[in-house]
Amino acid sequence: MRAVLISLAAAFGATAIVGFTWLCQREPGTNFLTPDKRAEWIFFPAAVEVKARGLANLDALFRRDFTVQRAVPGALLTVRAAKQIQLTINDRKVELVPIHNWKDAFTVEVSGLLQDGPNRIEARVFNDNGPPALWLSLSGDQLSLRSDQNWIASFAGSAWRGAALAASPRFPGRGNSIDRSERTVSSLTKVWPLWLLFGAGALVFCVGGNWWLNRHPTNVNWMTVIVVFGFAGLWLILYWHNARILPALVGFDASHHLNYIKYLQE
């Protein structure tokens, strides 16, 4: 019976992993950028946000200037975007075949749009529930161009800035709403005396309780009862302390939840 349960648990875990992987790589409603070594996913370097983004089909314009010394026969452009894209090369529109899944890459031959000397490629990407992101690879005879940090980007008509790699971690800068959170090291320098006090209290509690139980033997496992109710009491004290100082509007979608409760009360 135990072997059967272990097998079922393993099968369930494997199925969950496979299903989650499929959602990330294939489901259009899942905002996941599938990595590809041929190029990098890039986006406009906006500030880090922790709140949900409102439904708005905003666009980002990505631009890259490059030089071609001579004709490039058979130049192939492979591109994917999160989630809709309009592409031009030297101000001439690239005809892209419509696809149903934005995670699928499509390839088009663009040698006729390239010219000797300076060239410019621009991609306008639209996304209604996330940051617009671009993945692009242009390859041909002695030509290799890909989306990376050498591109520039403009979000909803803003000033041009260097594009950011989606794979690179982002941290909140000075003035960001979540930059005011405490740091671990600086916090430890302030609370270590309180930690020592709690540690000393816990040590006295354990040693004293063990001494008392040895002096007053009983059939009831009082140590377990004391530990369980002791930790439960400390947890309630911590909850009571934090609940008094926590603002009512802190939390995801807090204002709408409060409006719903008010609606039920009325």
Phi and psi in degrees as GROMACS dihedral restraints (atoms count N, CA, C in turn):
[ dihedral_restraints ]
;  ai    aj    ak    al  type     phi  dphi    fc
    3     4     5     6     1   -63.5    20    10
    4     5     6     7     1   -40.6    20    10
    6     7     8     9     1   -63.5    20    10
    7     8     9    10     1   -36.5    20    10
    9    10    11    12     1   -65.5    20    10
   10    11    12    13     1   -43.3    20    10
   12    13    14    15     1   -64.2    20    10
   13    14    15    16     1   -40.3    20    10
   15    16    17    18     1   -64.3    20    10
   16    17    18    19     1   -40.8    20    10
   18    19    20    21     1   -64.2    20    10
   19    20    21    22     1   -41.9    20    10
   21    22    23    24     1   -64.6    20    10
   22    23    24    25     1   -41.1    20    10
   24    25    26    27     1   -64.0    20    10
   25    26    27    28     1   -41.5    20    10
   27    28    29    30     1   -65.1    20    10
   28    29    30    31     1   -41.6    20    10
   30    31    32    33     1   -64.6    20    10
   31    32    33    34     1   -40.6    20    10
   33    34    35    36     1   -64.2    20    10
   34    35    36    37     1   -42.9    20    10
   36    37    38    39     1   -63.6    20    10
   37    38    39    40     1   -42.4    20    10
   39    40    41    42     1   -64.7    20    10
   40    41    42    43     1   -41.1    20    10
   42    43    44    45     1   -63.1    20    10
   43    44    45    46     1   -41.1    20    10
   45    46    47    48     1   -64.0    20    10
   46    47    48    49     1   -41.1    20    10
   48    49    50    51     1   -65.3    20    10
   49    50    51    52     1   -44.1    20    10
   51    52    53    54     1   -63.5    20    10
   52    53    54    55     1   -43.8    20    10
   54    55    56    57     1   -63.9    20    10
   55    56    57    58     1   -41.7    20    10
   57    58    59    60     1   -65.6    20    10
   58    59    60    61     1   -39.6    20    10
   60    61    62    63     1   -63.2    20    10
   61    62    63    64     1   -41.6    20    10
   63    64    65    66     1   -63.8    20    10
   64    65    66    67     1   -41.3    20    10
   66    67    68    69     1   -60.9    20    10
   67    68    69    70     1   -42.0    20    10
   69    70    71    72     1   -67.2    20    10
   70    71    72    73     1   -40.3    20    10
   72    73    74    75     1   -89.7    20    10
   73    74    75    76     1   -25.1    20    10
   75    76    77    78     1  -124.8    20    10
   76    77    78    79     1   -28.1    20    10
   78    79    80    81     1   -74.5    20    10
   79    80    81    82     1   119.5    20    10
   81    82    83    84     1   -65.0    20    10
   82    83    84    85     1   -28.3    20    10
   84    85    86    87     1   -76.9    20    10
   85    86    87    88     1    -8.5    20    10
   87    88    89    90     1   -97.1    20    10
   88    89    90    91     1   117.3    20    10
   90    91    92    93     1   -78.5    20    10
   91    92    93    94     1    83.4    20    10
   93    94    95    96     1  -134.2    20    10
   94    95    96    97     1   127.8    20    10
   96    97    98    99     1   -94.6    20    10
   97    98    99   100     1   107.8    20    10
   99   100   101   102     1   -70.8    20    10
  100   101   102   103     1   123.7    20    10
  102   103   104   105     1   -70.1    20    10
  103   104   105   106     1   150.5    20    10
  105   106   107   108     1  -148.7    20    10
  106   107   108   109     1   125.9    20    10
  108   109   110   111     1   -67.2    20    10
  109   110   111   112     1   -16.6    20    10
  111   112   113   114     1   -71.0    20    10
  112   113   114   115     1   -22.4    20    10
  114   115   116   117     1  -160.0    20    10
  115   116   117   118     1   176.5    20    10
  117   118   119   120     1  -115.4    20    10
  118   119   120   121     1   146.6    20    10
  120   121   122   123     1   -75.5    20    10
  121   122   123   124     1   131.1    20    10
  123   124   125   126     1  -126.9    20    10
  124   125   126   127     1   156.8    20    10
  126   127   128   129     1  -154.6    20    10
  127   128   129   130     1   172.2    20    10
  129   130   131   132     1   -71.7    20    10
  130   131   132   133     1   133.7    20    10
  132   133   134   135     1   -76.8    20    10
  133   134   135   136     1    71.9    20    10
  135   136   137   138     1   -79.9    20    10
  136   137   138   139     1   166.6    20    10
  138   139   140   141     1   -68.0    20    10
  139   140   141   142     1   152.1    20    10
  141   142   143   144     1   -68.6    20    10
  142   143   144   145     1   131.7    20    10
  144   145   146   147     1  -124.0    20    10
  145   146   147   148     1   147.4    20    10
  147   148   149   150     1  -114.2    20    10
  148   149   150   151     1    -5.9    20    10
  150   151   152   153     1   -95.8    20    10
  151   152   153   154     1   159.0    20    10
  153   154   155   156     1   -68.0    20    10
  154   155   156   157     1   142.9    20    10
  156   157   158   159     1   -88.0    20    10
  157   158   159   160     1   136.2    20    10
  159   160   161   162     1   -68.1    20    10
  160   161   162   163     1   156.7    20    10
  162   163   164   165     1   -73.9    20    10
  163   164   165   166     1   103.6    20    10
  165   166   167   168     1  -152.4    20    10
  166   167   168   169     1   131.6    20    10
  168   169   170   171     1   -87.0    20    10
  169   170   171   172     1    75.6    20    10
  171   172   173   174     1   -86.3    20    10
  172   173   174   175     1   156.9    20    10
  174   175   176   177     1  -123.2    20    10
  175   176   177   178     1   154.6    20    10
  177   178   179   180     1  -128.8    20    10
  178   179   180   181     1   137.4    20    10
  180   181   182   183     1  -106.4    20    10
  181   182   183   184     1   124.2    20    10
  183   184   185   186     1  -109.6    20    10
  184   185   186   187     1   137.8    20    10
  186   187   188   189     1  -136.7    20    10
  187   188   189   190     1   143.8    20    10
  189   190   191   192     1  -146.9    20    10
  190   191   192   193     1   126.0    20    10
  192   193   194   195     1   -99.4    20    10
  193   194   195   196     1   138.2    20    10
  195   196   197   198     1  -150.1    20    10
  196   197   198   199     1   166.6    20    10
  198   199   200   201     1  -120.5    20    10
  199   200   201   202     1   137.1    20    10
  201   202   203   204     1  -119.0    20    10
  202   203   204   205     1   124.4    20    10
  204   205   206   207     1   -79.6    20    10
  205   206   207   208     1   -29.5    20    10
  207   208   209   210     1  -152.6    20    10
  208   209   210   211     1   177.3    20    10
  210   211   212   213     1   -60.3    20    10
  211   212   213   214     1   142.9    20    10
  213   214   215   216     1  -118.4    20    10
  214   215   216   217     1    90.9    20    10
  216   217   218   219     1   -70.6    20    10
  217   218   219   220     1   142.5    20    10
  219   220   221   222     1    69.4    20    10
  220   221   222   223     1    31.0    20    10
  222   223   224   225     1   -71.5    20    10
  223   224   225   226     1   122.9    20    10
  225   226   227   228     1  -109.9    20    10
  226   227   228   229     1   129.6    20    10
  228   229   230   231     1  -108.9    20    10
  229   230   231   232     1   120.9    20    10
  231   232   233   234     1  -114.9    20    10
  232   233   234   235     1   128.7    20    10
  234   235   236   237     1  -146.8    20    10
  235   236   237   238     1   147.4    20    10
  237   238   239   240     1  -144.1    20    10
  238   239   240   241     1   151.3    20    10
  240   241   242   243     1  -145.9    20    10
  241   242   243   244     1   150.2    20    10
  243   244   245   246     1  -107.6    20    10
  244   245   246   247     1    95.5    20    10
  246   247   248   249     1  -133.1    20    10
  247   248   249   250     1   -16.6    20    10
  249   250   251   252     1  -127.6    20    10
  250   251   252   253     1   149.8    20    10
  252   253   254   255     1  -141.9    20    10
  253   254   255   256     1   144.4    20    10
  255   256   257   258     1  -124.4    20    10
  256   257   258   259     1   125.8    20    10
  258   259   260   261     1  -123.7    20    10
  259   260   261   262     1   136.4    20    10
  261   262   263   264     1  -134.6    20    10
  262   263   264   265     1   148.5    20    10
  264   265   266   267     1  -126.6    20    10
  265   266   267   268     1   118.5    20    10
  267   268   269   270     1    55.5    20    10
  268   269   270   271     1    43.9    20    10
  270   271   272   273     1    64.9    20    10
  271   272   273   274     1    15.7    20    10
  273   274   275   276     1  -111.5    20    10
  274   275   276   277     1   130.3    20    10
  276   277   278   279     1   -68.2    20    10
  277   278   279   280     1   136.3    20    10
  279   280   281   282     1   -93.5    20    10
  280   281   282   283     1   120.9    20    10
  282   283   284   285     1   -77.3    20    10
  283   284   285   286     1   112.2    20    10
  285   286   287   288     1  -106.8    20    10
  286   287   288   289     1   138.3    20    10
  288   289   290   291     1   -75.7    20    10
  289   290   291   292     1   126.8    20    10
  291   292   293   294     1   -61.4    20    10
  292   293   294   295     1   138.2    20    10
  294   295   296   297     1  -127.0    20    10
  295   296   297   298     1   156.1    20    10
  297   298   299   300     1   -88.3    20    10
  298   299   300   301     1   -22.5    20    10
  300   301   302   303     1  -119.7    20    10
  301   302   303   304     1   116.7    20    10
  303   304   305   306     1   -67.2    20    10
  304   305   306   307     1   -13.8    20    10
  306   307   308   309     1   -80.3    20    10
  307   308   309   310     1   -11.3    20    10
  309   310   311   312     1   -82.9    20    10
  310   311   312   313     1   135.2    20    10
  312   313   314   315     1   -87.2    20    10
  313   314   315   316     1   143.5    20    10
  315   316   317   318     1  -124.1    20    10
  316   317   318   319     1   146.8    20    10
  318   319   320   321     1  -118.4    20    10
  319   320   321   322     1   138.5    20    10
  321   322   323   324     1  -140.9    20    10
  322   323   324   325     1   146.9    20    10
  324   325   326   327     1   -87.1    20    10
  325   326   327   328     1   124.8    20    10
  327   328   329   330     1  -127.1    20    10
  328   329   330   331     1    19.2    20    10
  330   331   332   333     1   -60.8    20    10
  331   332   333   334     1   -30.4    20    10
  333   334   335   336     1   -71.0    20    10
  334   335   336   337     1   -15.6    20    10
  336   337   338   339     1   -93.6    20    10
  337   338   339   340     1   -10.6    20    10
  339   340   341   342     1   -87.0    20    10
  340   341   342   343     1   154.3    20    10
  342   343   344   345     1  -137.1    20    10
  343   344   345   346     1   156.1    20    10
  345   346   347   348     1   -64.3    20    10
  346   347   348   349     1   134.1    20    10
  348   349   350   351     1    97.0    20    10
  349   350   351   352     1  -147.2    20    10
  351   352   353   354     1   -67.5    20    10
  352   353   354   355     1   140.8    20    10
  354   355   356   357     1  -134.5    20    10
  355   356   357   358     1   156.5    20    10
  357   358   359   360     1  -138.6    20    10
  358   359   360   361     1   131.8    20    10
  360   361   362   363     1  -118.4    20    10
  361   362   363   364     1   132.6    20    10
  363   364   365   366     1  -130.0    20    10
  364   365   366   367     1   138.3    20    10
  366   367   368   369     1  -130.8    20    10
  367   368   369   370     1   121.4    20    10
  369   370   371   372     1  -102.2    20    10
  370   371   372   373     1   117.3    20    10
  372   373   374   375     1  -113.2    20    10
  373   374   375   376     1   134.9    20    10
  375   376   377   378     1  -114.5    20    10
  376   377   378   379     1   140.4    20    10
  378   379   380   381     1  -146.9    20    10
  379   380   381   382     1   130.7    20    10
  381   382   383   384     1   -95.3    20    10
  382   383   384   385     1   -12.4    20    10
  384   385   386   387     1  -143.6    20    10
  385   386   387   388     1    34.2    20    10
  387   388   389   390     1   179.3    20    10
  388   389   390   391     1   173.9    20    10
  390   391   392   393     1   -70.4    20    10
  391   392   393   394     1   132.2    20    10
  393   394   395   396     1   -61.5    20    10
  394   395   396   397     1   132.7    20    10
  396   397   398   399     1  -132.9    20    10
  397   398   399   400     1   149.6    20    10
  399   400   401   402     1  -129.8    20    10
  400   401   402   403     1   139.4    20    10
  402   403   404   405     1  -129.9    20    10
  403   404   405   406     1   124.0    20    10
  405   406   407   408     1  -147.9    20    10
  406   407   408   409     1   142.1    20    10
  408   409   410   411     1  -139.9    20    10
  409   410   411   412     1   126.2    20    10
  411   412   413   414     1  -122.7    20    10
  412   413   414   415     1   119.1    20    10
  414   415   416   417     1  -135.5    20    10
  415   416   417   418     1   148.7    20    10
  417   418   419   420     1  -171.2    20    10
  418   419   420   421     1  -164.4    20    10
  420   421   422   423     1   -66.6    20    10
  421   422   423   424     1   110.9    20    10
  423   424   425   426     1    57.5    20    10
  424   425   426   427     1    31.2    20    10
  426   427   428   429     1  -134.9    20    10
  427   428   429   430     1   125.8    20    10
  429   430   431   432     1  -144.7    20    10
  430   431   432   433     1   112.0    20    10
  432   433   434   435     1  -132.8    20    10
  433   434   435   436     1   134.5    20    10
  435   436   437   438     1  -143.3    20    10
  436   437   438   439     1   160.2    20    10
  438   439   440   441     1   -72.9    20    10
  439   440   441   442     1   125.1    20    10
  441   442   443   444     1  -156.5    20    10
  442   443   444   445     1  -165.8    20    10
  444   445   446   447     1   -74.1    20    10
  445   446   447   448     1    -2.7    20    10
  447   448   449   450     1   -81.3    20    10
  448   449   450   451     1    -6.7    20    10
  450   451   452   453     1   -81.8    20    10
  451   452   453   454     1   160.8    20    10
  453   454   455   456     1  -116.2    20    10
  454   455   456   457     1   155.8    20    10
  456   457   458   459     1  -141.9    20    10
  457   458   459   460     1   151.4    20    10
  459   460   461   462     1  -134.4    20    10
  460   461   462   463     1   128.3    20    10
  462   463   464   465     1  -105.1    20    10
  463   464   465   466     1   117.6    20    10
  465   466   467   468     1    52.6    20    10
  466   467   468   469     1    41.6    20    10
  468   469   470   471     1    83.2    20    10
  469   470   471   472     1    12.5    20    10
  471   472   473   474     1   -76.3    20    10
  472   473   474   475     1   179.6    20    10
  474   475   476   477     1   -67.0    20    10
  475   476   477   478     1   153.2    20    10
  477   478   479   480     1   -72.6    20    10
  478   479   480   481     1   137.4    20    10
  480   481   482   483     1  -139.9    20    10
  481   482   483   484     1   160.1    20    10
  483   484   485   486     1   -65.8    20    10
  484   485   486   487     1   134.6    20    10
  486   487   488   489     1   -65.9    20    10
  487   488   489   490     1   150.4    20    10
  489   490   491   492     1  -107.7    20    10
  490   491   492   493     1   146.0    20    10
  492   493   494   495     1   -80.2    20    10
  493   494   495   496     1   131.8    20    10
  495   496   497   498     1   -65.9    20    10
  496   497   498   499     1   -26.3    20    10
  498   499   500   501     1   -78.3    20    10
  499   500   501   502     1   -14.7    20    10
  501   502   503   504     1   -84.2    20    10
  502   503   504   505     1   136.0    20    10
  504   505   506   507     1   -67.1    20    10
  505   506   507   508     1   146.6    20    10
  507   508   509   510     1  -116.7    20    10
  508   509   510   511     1   144.3    20    10
  510   511   512   513     1  -126.2    20    10
  511   512   513   514     1   146.0    20    10
  513   514   515   516     1   -66.4    20    10
  514   515   516   517     1   134.2    20    10
  516   517   518   519     1   -88.4    20    10
  517   518   519   520     1  -178.2    20    10
  519   520   521   522     1   -65.1    20    10
  520   521   522   523     1   131.4    20    10
  522   523   524   525     1    94.7    20    10
  523   524   525   526     1   -11.0    20    10
  525   526   527   528     1   -69.2    20    10
  526   527   528   529     1   148.1    20    10
  528   529   530   531     1   -63.4    20    10
  529   530   531   532     1   -25.2    20    10
  531   532   533   534     1  -103.4    20    10
  532   533   534   535     1     7.3    20    10
  534   535   536   537     1   -80.8    20    10
  535   536   537   538     1   -10.9    20    10
  537   538   539   540     1   -84.3    20    10
  538   539   540   541     1    -1.3    20    10
  540   541   542   543     1   -66.5    20    10
  541   542   543   544     1   150.4    20    10
  543   544   545   546     1   -68.7    20    10
  544   545   546   547     1   147.9    20    10
  546   547   548   549     1   -93.8    20    10
  547   548   549   550     1   150.3    20    10
  549   550   551   552     1   -61.9    20    10
  550   551   552   553     1   -48.0    20    10
  552   553   554   555     1   -65.7    20    10
  553   554   555   556     1   -47.7    20    10
  555   556   557   558     1   -65.1    20    10
  556   557   558   559     1   -32.4    20    10
  558   559   560   561     1   -68.8    20    10
  559   560   561   562     1   -37.7    20    10
  561   562   563   564     1   -64.1    20    10
  562   563   564   565     1   -35.3    20    10
  564   565   566   567     1   -65.8    20    10
  565   566   567   568     1   -18.7    20    10
  567   568   569   570     1   -95.7    20    10
  568   569   570   571     1   -29.6    20    10
  570   571   572   573     1  -109.8    20    10
  571   572   573   574     1     0.8    20    10
  573   574   575   576     1   -62.1    20    10
  574   575   576   577     1   -34.6    20    10
  576   577   578   579     1   -62.1    20    10
  577   578   579   580     1   -38.0    20    10
  579   580   581   582     1   -67.3    20    10
  580   581   582   583     1   -36.6    20    10
  582   583   584   585     1   -64.0    20    10
  583   584   585   586     1   -41.4    20    10
  585   586   587   588     1   -62.6    20    10
  586   587   588   589     1   -38.4    20    10
  588   589   590   591     1   -64.2    20    10
  589   590   591   592     1   -44.5    20    10
  591   592   593   594     1   -64.3    20    10
  592   593   594   595     1   -39.9    20    10
  594   595   596   597     1   -63.5    20    10
  595   596   597   598     1   -42.0    20    10
  597   598   599   600     1   -64.5    20    10
  598   599   600   601     1   -41.1    20    10
  600   601   602   603     1   -63.3    20    10
  601   602   603   604     1   -40.3    20    10
  603   604   605   606     1   -65.8    20    10
  604   605   606   607     1   -38.7    20    10
  606   607   608   609     1   -64.7    20    10
  607   608   609   610     1   -45.1    20    10
  609   610   611   612     1   -62.7    20    10
  610   611   612   613     1   -39.7    20    10
  612   613   614   615     1   -62.9    20    10
  613   614   615   616     1   -45.7    20    10
  615   616   617   618     1   -69.1    20    10
  616   617   618   619     1   -47.1    20    10
  618   619   620   621     1   -66.4    20    10
  619   620   621   622     1   -44.1    20    10
  621   622   623   624     1   -65.0    20    10
  622   623   624   625     1   -40.8    20    10
  624   625   626   627     1   -65.7    20    10
  625   626   627   628     1   -40.3    20    10
  627   628   629   630     1   -65.3    20    10
  628   629   630   631     1   -40.4    20    10
  630   631   632   633     1   -63.4    20    10
  631   632   633   634     1   -42.3    20    10
  633   634   635   636     1   -66.7    20    10
  634   635   636   637     1   -39.1    20    10
  636   637   638   639     1   -69.2    20    10
  637   638   639   640     1   -33.9    20    10
  639   640   641   642     1   -68.7    20    10
  640   641   642   643     1   -32.1    20    10
  642   643   644   645     1   -80.4    20    10
  643   644   645   646     1   -23.0    20    10
  645   646   647   648     1  -129.4    20    10
  646   647   648   649     1    75.3    20    10
  648   649   650   651     1   -64.1    20    10
  649   650   651   652     1   144.7    20    10
  651   652   653   654     1  -152.7    20    10
  652   653   654   655     1   162.3    20    10
  654   655   656   657     1   -76.9    20    10
  655   656   657   658     1   -18.5    20    10
  657   658   659   660     1   -83.8    20    10
  658   659   660   661     1   135.2    20    10
  660   661   662   663     1   -79.1    20    10
  661   662   663   664     1    79.4    20    10
  663   664   665   666     1   -66.1    20    10
  664   665   666   667     1   -29.3    20    10
  666   667   668   669     1   -59.6    20    10
  667   668   669   670     1   -44.9    20    10
  669   670   671   672     1   -63.6    20    10
  670   671   672   673     1   -42.8    20    10
  672   673   674   675     1   -62.3    20    10
  673   674   675   676     1   -44.1    20    10
  675   676   677   678     1   -65.6    20    10
  676   677   678   679     1   -42.8    20    10
  678   679   680   681     1   -63.6    20    10
  679   680   681   682     1   -45.7    20    10
  681   682   683   684     1   -62.8    20    10
  682   683   684   685     1   -51.9    20    10
  684   685   686   687     1   -70.2    20    10
  685   686   687   688     1   -29.2    20    10
  687   688   689   690     1   -64.9    20    10
  688   689   690   691     1   -48.0    20    10
  690   691   692   693     1   -66.5    20    10
  691   692   693   694     1   -37.0    20    10
  693   694   695   696     1   -62.7    20    10
  694   695   696   697     1   -41.3    20    10
  696   697   698   699     1   -64.9    20    10
  697   698   699   700     1   -42.2    20    10
  699   700   701   702     1   -63.5    20    10
  700   701   702   703     1   -37.7    20    10
  702   703   704   705     1   -65.4    20    10
  703   704   705   706     1   -40.5    20    10
  705   706   707   708     1   -65.7    20    10
  706   707   708   709     1   -38.9    20    10
  708   709   710   711     1   -64.0    20    10
  709   710   711   712     1   -42.7    20    10
  711   712   713   714     1   -63.4    20    10
  712   713   714   715     1   -42.3    20    10
  714   715   716   717     1   -63.4    20    10
  715   716   717   718     1   -43.8    20    10
  717   718   719   720     1   -62.7    20    10
  718   719   720   721     1   -39.5    20    10
  720   721   722   723     1   -66.8    20    10
  721   722   723   724     1   -45.9    20    10
  723   724   725   726     1   -73.7    20    10
  724   725   726   727     1   -33.8    20    10
  726   727   728   729     1   -65.3    20    10
  727   728   729   730     1   -28.9    20    10
  729   730   731   732     1   -73.4    20    10
  730   731   732   733     1   -30.1    20    10
  732   733   734   735     1  -104.4    20    10
  733   734   735   736     1    -6.2    20    10
  735   736   737   738     1   -80.8    20    10
  736   737   738   739     1   123.8    20    10
  738   739   740   741     1   -60.5    20    10
  739   740   741   742     1   146.7    20    10
  741   742   743   744     1   -66.1    20    10
  742   743   744   745     1   -27.8    20    10
  744   745   746   747     1   -94.7    20    10
  745   746   747   748     1    11.9    20    10
  747   748   749   750     1   -83.1    20    10
  748   749   750   751     1   133.2    20    10
  750   751   752   753     1   125.9    20    10
  751   752   753   754     1   160.0    20    10
  753   754   755   756     1   -68.2    20    10
  754   755   756   757     1   124.6    20    10
  756   757   758   759     1    59.7    20    10
  757   758   759   760     1    33.5    20    10
  759   760   761   762     1   -65.5    20    10
  760   761   762   763     1   -42.9    20    10
  762   763   764   765     1   -62.7    20    10
  763   764   765   766     1   -38.9    20    10
  765   766   767   768     1   -69.9    20    10
  766   767   768   769     1   -35.2    20    10
  768   769   770   771     1   -65.6    20    10
  769   770   771   772     1   -40.4    20    10
  771   772   773   774     1   -65.2    20    10
  772   773   774   775     1   -38.2    20    10
  774   775   776   777     1   -63.8    20    10
  775   776   777   778     1   -37.2    20    10
  777   778   779   780     1   -65.9    20    10
  778   779   780   781     1   -42.9    20    10
  780   781   782   783     1   -63.6    20    10
  781   782   783   784     1   -40.4    20    10
  783   784   785   786     1   -62.5    20    10
  784   785   786   787     1   -38.9    20    10
  786   787   788   789     1   -61.7    20    10
  787   788   789   790     1   -43.7    20    10
  789   790   791   792     1   -65.5    20    10
  790   791   792   793     1   -37.5    20    10
  792   793   794   795     1   -66.2    20    10
  793   794   795   796     1   -36.7    20    10
